[in-house]
Amino acid sequence: MRVIKKLLQSRPTRTQHTLSRFLSDFVKIVEVGPRDGLQNVKSIVPTEIKVQLIDKLSLSGLKSIESTSFVSPKWVPQLADGKEVMSRISRNPDCVYPVLVPNLKGLESALTCGITEIGIFTAASEAFCKKNINCSIEESFERFAPTIELAKENGIAIRGYVSCIAGCPYQGHVDHGSVAKVSQKLLEMGCSEISLGDTIGVGTPGKIKELLQAILPHLPVENLALHMHDTYGQAVANVYVGLDHGIRVFDSSVSGLGGCPYAQGASGNVATEDLLYMLHDNGCDTGVDIDSVIETGHFISGFLERINGSKVGIAKNPRS
């Protein structure tokens, strides 16, 4: 809070207005650990553990938990049990459980599981799009147009993911105009929220500031989210820049689970515990119990026999 007040005294009027809202605004966290966090784990995680993970997260006060993906088991064998997971979790009425779908077939399968929100994905980088889903950006729009239409017909909310907003492992620099153009197209097609992803974690506060200042004149900030990876330890700082510019939705992963199979060296998403610590210390309301998330982070890290990727989780509740 002291840092915010100091900034309020030293920044221009427009920034003062943004930060004044920041002091009292609700910030939504989209927990992506069960899907984005687990999808690249090499050994198959038992369905029961996935269900326990989601149920524990549901009890923490999170309002959105991305739970699984309805993609071909050939491409993501870890999430082949998506239907069973969705049928077994205990759903909190105050929480939504989005699922990722790549195409019409995936949505048709997901619709049998009582879903209320889906995620679709493309990229701001042509090279990444071709490597990831084997098509151009424009072709990706054509591919998921029928999916969006069916979702609309069934009253399903649609979230669009835009990868590589701060850099691409294949083409390097990504033009700000491309980020804005892809995001605008997704909104026009029917997405209610656009998650802007620093897929390989190369973003810095300076880069994210430049990006947001370039695209926000063209996009409604209330429809944007940030999805920051922590490859170079910049994720929390990048989220703060997003807060400064009016963004109030952020993706994160319990204990920092995750990575990107198409980006060598890309580590996980920003840890939910670390994100909560920063937000709560600066007066933000998330409705989430950080101690509950910390405990859940130790649970899944212990099962996976991995070092907990959350610095806050280790500092506040160290485990051997």
C-alpha positions in Angstrom: 0.0 0.0 0.0 2.9 2.4 0.8 4.3 1.8 -2.6 1.0 2.5 -4.3 0.6 5.8 -2.3 4.1 6.9 -3.3 3.3 6.2 -6.9 0.1 8.2 -6.6 2.1 11.2 -5.5 4.6 11.0 -8.3 2.8 10.0 -11.4 0.7 12.0 -14.0 -3.0 12.4 -13.6 -4.0 9.6 -15.9 -1.8 7.1 -14.0 -3.1 8.5 -10.7 -6.7 7.7 -11.8 -5.7 4.1 -12.8 -3.9 3.5 -9.5 -6.8 5.0 -7.5 -9.1 2.4 -9.0 -6.4 -0.2 -8.2 -6.7 0.4 -4.5 -10.3 -0.8 -4.3 -10.8 -3.0 -7.4 -11.5 -6.7 -7.4 -8.8 -8.7 -9.2 -9.8 -12.0 -10.8 -7.3 -14.8 -10.9 -7.7 -17.5 -13.5 -6.0 -20.6 -12.1 -4.5 -22.7 -15.0 -2.5 -25.3 -13.1 -4.8 -28.3 -13.7 -4.6 -27.7 -17.5 -1.7 -25.6 -18.6 0.3 -26.6 -15.5 -0.1 -30.4 -15.9 -0.3 -30.8 -19.7 3.5 -31.1 -20.1 4.2 -33.4 -17.2 5.8 -36.4 -18.7 4.4 -39.1 -16.4 0.7 -39.5 -16.5 -0.9 -37.9 -13.4 -3.8 -40.2 -12.1 -7.3 -38.8 -12.6 -7.9 -39.0 -8.8 -4.9 -36.6 -8.2 -6.2 -34.2 -10.8 -9.7 -34.2 -9.2 -8.1 -33.7 -5.8 -6.1 -30.7 -7.1 -9.1 -29.0 -8.6 -11.3 -29.7 -5.5 -8.6 -28.2 -3.2 -8.3 -25.1 -5.4 -12.1 -24.8 -5.4 -12.1 -24.5 -1.6 -9.6 -21.6 -1.7 -12.0 -19.0 -3.1 -10.8 -18.9 -6.7 -13.4 -17.8 -9.1 -12.1 -19.5 -12.2 -10.1 -22.8 -12.5 -9.2 -24.0 -16.0 -9.6 -27.7 -15.5 -8.6 -29.7 -18.6 -8.4 -29.7 -22.3 -10.5 -31.6 -24.9 -7.7 -32.2 -27.4 -6.6 -35.4 -29.1 -4.9 -37.8 -26.7 -2.3 -38.2 -29.4 -1.2 -34.6 -28.9 -1.8 -34.2 -25.1 -2.0 -37.7 -23.5 -1.8 -36.2 -20.1 -5.3 -34.7 -20.5 -7.0 -37.7 -22.2 -9.2 -38.2 -19.1 -10.8 -34.8 -19.4 -14.4 -36.1 -19.4 -13.8 -38.2 -16.3 -12.1 -35.3 -14.5 -15.1 -33.0 -15.3 -17.6 -35.6 -14.1 -15.9 -36.2 -10.8 -14.9 -32.7 -9.5 -16.9 -31.1 -6.8 -18.1 -27.8 -8.4 -18.2 -24.7 -6.3 -21.2 -22.6 -7.5 -19.1 -19.5 -7.1 -16.4 -20.8 -9.5 -16.4 -21.5 -13.2 -14.4 -24.4 -14.7 -13.3 -23.5 -18.2 -11.8 -26.1 -20.6 -9.6 -25.6 -23.6 -11.0 -26.8 -26.9 -9.0 -26.8 -30.2 -11.9 -27.5 -32.6 -15.5 -28.4 -33.1 -15.0 -32.0 -32.2 -13.4 -30.9 -28.9 -16.3 -28.7 -28.1 -18.9 -31.3 -28.9 -17.1 -33.6 -26.4 -16.9 -30.9 -23.8 -20.6 -30.1 -24.1 -21.4 -33.5 -22.6 -19.7 -32.4 -19.3 -21.8 -29.5 -18.3 -19.2 -26.8 -19.2 -20.0 -23.1 -19.1 -16.8 -21.6 -20.6 -14.3 -22.7 -23.1 -10.9 -21.4 -24.2 -9.6 -21.2 -27.8 -6.1 -20.4 -28.8 -4.0 -18.7 -31.5 -0.9 -16.6 -31.6 0.4 -13.1 -32.5 3.3 -14.8 -34.2 2.9 -16.5 -37.6 5.9 -18.7 -37.0 4.6 -19.9 -33.6 1.1 -20.5 -34.9 2.5 -22.7 -37.7 4.7 -24.7 -35.2 2.0 -25.0 -32.6 -1.2 -25.7 -34.5 0.1 -26.2 -38.1 -1.6 -23.3 -39.7 -1.4 -19.5 -40.2 -3.0 -17.0 -37.9 -5.8 -16.4 -40.5 -6.3 -20.1 -40.9 -6.7 -20.5 -37.2 -9.6 -18.0 -37.2 -11.2 -20.0 -40.0 -10.7 -23.3 -38.0 -12.4 -22.2 -34.8 -15.2 -20.1 -36.3 -17.6 -23.1 -36.2 -16.5 -23.8 -32.6 -17.4 -20.3 -31.6 -20.7 -20.4 -33.3 -21.7 -23.7 -31.6 -20.5 -22.2 -28.2 -22.7 -19.2 -28.8 -25.7 -21.4 -29.6 -25.3 -23.2 -26.3 -24.7 -20.1 -24.2 -21.1 -21.0 -23.5 -18.7 -18.1 -22.7 -15.6 -18.0 -24.9 -12.1 -17.0 -23.8 -9.4 -16.4 -26.4 -5.7 -17.0 -25.9 -3.1 -15.1 -27.8 0.4 -16.5 -27.5 3.8 -14.8 -27.9 2.8 -11.3 -27.1 6.3 -10.3 -26.0 8.4 -12.5 -28.3 8.5 -15.7 -30.2 11.1 -18.6 -30.0 11.0 -18.9 -33.8 10.7 -15.4 -35.3 12.0 -13.3 -32.4 10.3 -9.9 -32.3 6.5 -9.8 -32.4 4.9 -6.6 -33.7 2.5 -4.8 -31.3 0.1 -4.3 -34.2 -0.2 -8.1 -34.6 -1.1 -8.5 -31.0 -3.8 -5.8 -31.3 -5.1 -7.2 -34.6 -5.4 -10.8 -33.4 -7.1 -9.7 -30.1 -9.6 -7.4 -31.9 -10.5 -10.3 -34.3 -11.2 -12.6 -31.4 -13.4 -10.0 -29.7 -15.3 -9.5 -33.0 -15.8 -13.2 -33.3 -17.4 -13.5 -29.9 -14.7 -13.9 -27.3 -15.6 -12.1 -24.0 -12.1 -12.2 -22.6 -8.7 -12.2 -24.3 -5.7 -13.7 -22.4 -2.5 -12.1 -23.6 0.3 -14.6 -23.1 4.0 -14.1 -22.7 4.4 -17.7 -23.7 8.2 -18.0 -23.3 8.6 -15.5 -20.5 10.8 -13.0 -22.2 8.8 -10.0 -21.3 10.1 -7.3 -18.9 8.1 -4.5 -17.3 9.5 -2.1 -19.9 8.4 -4.4 -22.8 4.9 -5.0 -21.3 4.4 -1.3 -20.7 5.3 -0.5 -24.3 3.0 -3.2 -25.5 0.0 -2.1 -23.4 0.5 1.5 -24.3 0.4 0.5 -28.0 -2.6 -1.7 -27.9 -4.9 -0.3 -25.2 -6.1 2.6 -27.4 -7.5 -0.1 -29.7 -8.8 -2.7 -27.2 -11.2 -2.5 -24.2 -9.1 -3.1 -21.1 -12.0 -4.7 -19.3 -11.9 -7.6 -21.8 -8.2 -8.3 -21.4 -6.2 -10.6 -19.1 -2.4 -11.2 -18.8 -0.9 -14.7 -18.9 2.7 -14.3 -17.7 5.4 -17.0 -17.7 8.3 -16.6 -15.2 11.2 -17.9 -17.3 13.4 -14.9 -16.4 11.8 -14.1 -13.1 9.8 -11.1 -14.5 6.2 -12.4 -14.2 5.1 -10.6 -11.0 6.7 -7.4 -12.1 4.9 -7.7 -15.4 1.6 -8.3 -13.7 2.1 -5.1 -11.7 2.5 -3.2 -15.0 -0.8 -4.7 -16.1 -2.4 -3.5 -12.9 -1.0 0.0 -13.5 -2.7 0.0 -16.9 -6.1 -1.1 -15.7 -6.0 -4.9 -16.3 -7.8 -6.8 -13.6 -7.6 -10.4 -14.7 -4.5 -12.5 -14.5 -3.7 -16.1 -15.2 -1.5 -18.1 -12.8 -0.6 -21.6 -11.9 -0.4 -23.1 -8.4 3.2 -23.7 -7.4 4.3 -22.4 -10.8 3.4 -25.5 -12.7 3.7 -25.4 -16.4 5.8 -24.6 -19.4 5.6 -24.5 -23.1 6.5 -27.6 -25.2 7.1 -25.4 -28.3 9.5 -23.0 -26.5 12.8 -24.4 -25.3 13.6 -23.4 -21.8 10.2 -21.8 -21.0 9.4 -22.4 -17.4 6.0 -22.3 -15.8 3.4 -19.7 -15.3 3.6 -17.1 -12.5 2.9 -19.0 -9.3 -0.6 -18.3 -7.9 0.9 -18.0 -4.4 3.4 -15.3 -5.5 0.8 -13.4 -7.4 -1.6 -13.5 -4.4 1.1 -12.3 -2.1 1.8 -9.2 -4.2 -1.8 -8.4 -4.9 -2.9 -8.7 -1.2 0.0 -6.7 0.1 -1.0 -3.9 -2.3 -4.6 -3.8 -1.1 -6.3 -5.8 -3.9 -9.3 -8.0 -3.2 -9.1 -11.4 -4.8 -11.4 -13.4 -2.5 -8.7 -16.1 -2.4 -7.2 -17.7 0.8 -3.5 -17.7 0.1 -2.8 -20.2 2.8 -5.1 -22.7 1.2 -3.4 -22.2 -2.2 0.0 -22.6 -0.5 -1.1 -25.9 1.0 -2.4 -27.1 -2.4 0.9 -26.1 -4.0 2.8 -28.3 -1.6 0.3 -31.1 -2.3 0.8 -31.2 -6.0 4.5 -30.5 -5.9 4.9 -33.4 -3.4 3.0 -35.8 -5.7 5.0 -34.8 -8.7 8.3 -35.0 -6.7 9.3 -31.6 -7.9 10.6 -28.5 -6.2 7.7 -26.1 -5.4 8.0 -23.3 -8.0 6.5 -20.7 -5.6 8.9 -18.6 -3.6 6.1 -17.5 -1.3 4.9 -21.1 -0.8 8.4 -22.1 0.3 9.0 -19.0 2.4 5.7 -19.1 4.3 5.4 -22.8 4.7 8.7 -24.6 4.0 8.6 -28.4 3.4 11.5 -30.8 3.3 
